[in-house]
Amino acid sequence: MATAGALRLGPSSSSSSSSFLHGHRRLVPARPKPHVPASPRGWRGARAAAHLHDLFVGVGVGLPCTVMECGDIIYRSTLPRPTGLTLTAPGAALALAAVSYLWATPGVAPGFFDMFVLAFVERVFRPSFRKDEIVLGKKIGEGAFGVVYKVSLAKPKPSVKEGDLVLKKATEYGAVEIWMNERVRRACANSCADFLYGFLERKSKGKVGDEYWLIWRFEGEDTLADLMQSKEFPYNVEAKILGGNQDLPKGLGRENKIIQTIIRQLLFALDGLHSTGIVHRDIKPQNVIFSEEARTFKIIDLGAAADLRVGINYIPKEFLLDPRYAAPEQYIMSTQTPSAPSAPVATALSPVLWQLNLPDRFDIYSLGLIFLQMAFPSLRTDSSLIQFNRQLKRCNYDLNSWRNLVEPRAGPDLRRGFELLDLDGGIGWELLTSMVRYKARQRISARAALAHPYFNREGLLGLSIMQNLRLQQYRATQKDYSEAANWVINLMAKSGTASEGGFTEAQLQELRDIKPKRGSAQRNVLASVLRLQRKIVKTLNESMDELNQQRKSLWWSRWIPREE
Ligand SMILES: Nc1ncnc2c1ncn2[C@@H]1O[C@H](COP(=O)(O)OP(=O)(O)OP(=O)(O)O)[C@@H](O)[C@H]1O
């Protein structure tokens, strides 16, 4: 084969700018002569570069036109087009898959933009606060990890809207709470109380323990817990969220409408958090505040929240849950998932881990219990809620079994609750039962719940054919596929004997144990698939554990400002 350089013809060669090759009139792409330096070392380098250049650019010159990008000088349309990006079907599919992965919940790509662009831009423009600018007012709350005060500013700041503020002096989980609040403020500000600033206040020498100061706008006096304790509930909320006079007479229909509105507002707030990769983990009426200005309910207290996008605060073995509202799984991630991986690993794997664990369904369960308390006044006290939880556990977390258990001997109060949920063909009960389920995978997501016909004015009866179809589709997707897999396995078991290629119970057990076995091809394929699935999960977990060996630091706390 001719060397690439030997047959090179072009404007820089001694021949004409067009040349004849293989007896045809062909245009040959020109190649500029490489610059030759004076020193031998430089000369050798230049030669190497020229060789490399020839290898990639010159190869093909002098070869048949099937290889080269040749064109006919007369038929100009056959001349090579300017080289640009060529879109091929597999390329487009690959790009689409990559983009879908990067944008899938909890959002790797938006996460990078948020962390490395938005966070810095925001820091330049937002107002900051110092300890001596704040005047402490009355204490409004005290938890295990902090004290909350109503405060005001010593001197008004032009960049800060007038009004009362709230200050939390937090110890242990203050850094996490600042991180979560800042993320929320950038991603879904309306979901949570309006966060203004957070900083680390270093204690002077001699005093122990640093404190994190967190400042919010004062949203209002009432939490949902305060409002639900009133005998007037839900009417005491009606004027706040639905405004002035309501034309409906007092009764179940009107109460249902108010409860619907509260649940919808909370689902919106949760959907905002979940779509940015944050799971609250402590949803309860005490952590829901009514914002007088926005006339809507907002979520507070993100101290126990986990950021699944970068793996902050999801430590499967550690939990700070309120047992009254916690979902049965208690851990938002499978206990097989190793403790929080390093940030880049967590970020890269976050869509996979999210889909494997569906951690957001933890909050959905808690919200389901709040829904239940709204419908049944007798479940609003701590003791009755604890008792209900025990009953539900005995019923294997199946609300329908619980209903069968209590309804026959229910008092007027419980019966009224069931009546309220049974309005519009029982659509409220259906939504409730899809929120309170044992398996996280079977629970509805916040977004799907918002599209549920419970929030449709006319309920089930008012659904169009298309909406009905969507509902059927939704119901189908709520089914647990592990049950479906078991069903298929059982069907296969019953479909034959070992000699006919079917499975006996004993063989099935072997399959479930996924031990390699010699046998029919059908059985081996299934066993291999199950083995492969198990191996993937195991490898994923092991590699994350390995990456975790280097001690995790609170790398993200560098983002938190300090008061010097
Ligand atoms: N932005 C706000 N506007 C008005 N009140 C607020 C706001 N944030 C918090 N509060 C009030 O402060 C109380 C305590 O807040 P928060 O739950 O965040 O603190 P905490 O120390 O975590 O308490 P706990 O451990 O009991 O949950 C709330 O119940 C609420 O009454």
The ligand as an SDF file (V2000), in Angstrom:
LIG
                    3D

 31 33  0  0  0  0  0  0  0  0999 V2000
  -40.9670   29.7240   59.6330 N   0  0  0  0  0  0  0  0  0  0  0  0
  -41.6830   29.5930   60.7380 C   0  0  0  0  0  0  0  0  0  0  0  0
  -42.7200   30.4350   60.9700 N   0  0  0  0  0  0  0  0  0  0  0  0
  -43.4520   30.3440   62.0830 C   0  0  0  0  0  0  0  0  0  0  0  0
  -43.2360   29.4400   63.0670 N   0  0  0  0  0  0  0  0  0  0  0  0
  -42.2320   28.5670   62.8980 C   0  0  0  0  0  0  0  0  0  0  0  0
  -41.4110   28.5850   61.7310 C   0  0  0  0  0  0  0  0  0  0  0  0
  -40.4960   27.6330   61.8530 N   0  0  0  0  0  0  0  0  0  0  0  0
  -40.7320   27.0140   63.0250 C   0  0  0  0  0  0  0  0  0  0  0  0
  -41.7800   27.5680   63.6530 N   0  0  0  0  0  0  0  0  0  0  0  0
  -42.3440   27.1830   64.9570 C   0  0  0  0  0  0  0  0  0  0  0  0
  -41.3080   26.6260   65.7530 O   0  0  0  0  0  0  0  0  0  0  0  0
  -41.6670   25.3160   66.1710 C   0  0  0  0  0  0  0  0  0  0  0  0
  -40.4470   24.4500   66.2170 C   0  0  0  0  0  0  0  0  0  0  0  0
  -39.8850   24.3800   64.9180 O   0  0  0  0  0  0  0  0  0  0  0  0
  -39.1060   23.0860   64.4140 P   0  0  0  0  0  0  0  0  0  0  0  0
  -40.0320   21.9380   64.3880 O   0  0  0  0  0  0  0  0  0  0  0  0
  -38.4250   23.4400   63.1560 O   0  0  0  0  0  0  0  0  0  0  0  0
  -38.0400   22.9420   65.5840 O   0  0  0  0  0  0  0  0  0  0  0  0
  -37.4170   21.6520   66.2330 P   0  0  0  0  0  0  0  0  0  0  0  0
  -36.3810   22.1450   67.1780 O   0  0  0  0  0  0  0  0  0  0  0  0
  -36.9850   20.7260   65.1990 O   0  0  0  0  0  0  0  0  0  0  0  0
  -38.6240   21.0610   67.0150 O   0  0  0  0  0  0  0  0  0  0  0  0
  -39.0290   19.5350   67.1560 P   0  0  0  0  0  0  0  0  0  0  0  0
  -37.7880   18.7950   67.4910 O   0  0  0  0  0  0  0  0  0  0  0  0
  -40.0420   19.5620   68.2520 O   0  0  0  0  0  0  0  0  0  0  0  0
  -39.6140   19.1430   65.8330 O   0  0  0  0  0  0  0  0  0  0  0  0
  -42.7200   24.8580   65.2110 C   0  0  0  0  0  0  0  0  0  0  0  0
  -43.5820   23.9370   65.7640 O   0  0  0  0  0  0  0  0  0  0  0  0
  -43.4200   26.1270   64.8110 C   0  0  0  0  0  0  0  0  0  0  0  0
  -44.4320   26.4190   65.7490 O   0  0  0  0  0  0  0  0  0  0  0  0
  1  2  1  0
  2  3  1  0
  2  7  2  0
  3  4  2  0
  4  5  1  0
  5  6  2  0
  6  7  1  0
  6 10  1  0
  7  8  1  0
  8  9  2  0
  9 10  1  0
 10 11  1  0
 11 12  1  0
 11 30  1  0
 12 13  1  0
 13 14  1  0
 13 28  1  0
 14 15  1  0
 15 16  1  0
 16 17  2  0
 16 18  1  0
 16 19  1  0
 19 20  1  0
 20 21  2  0
 20 22  1  0
 20 23  1  0
 23 24  1  0
 24 25  2  0
 24 26  1  0
 24 27  1  0
 28 29  1  0
 28 30  1  0
 30 31  1  0
M  END
$$$$
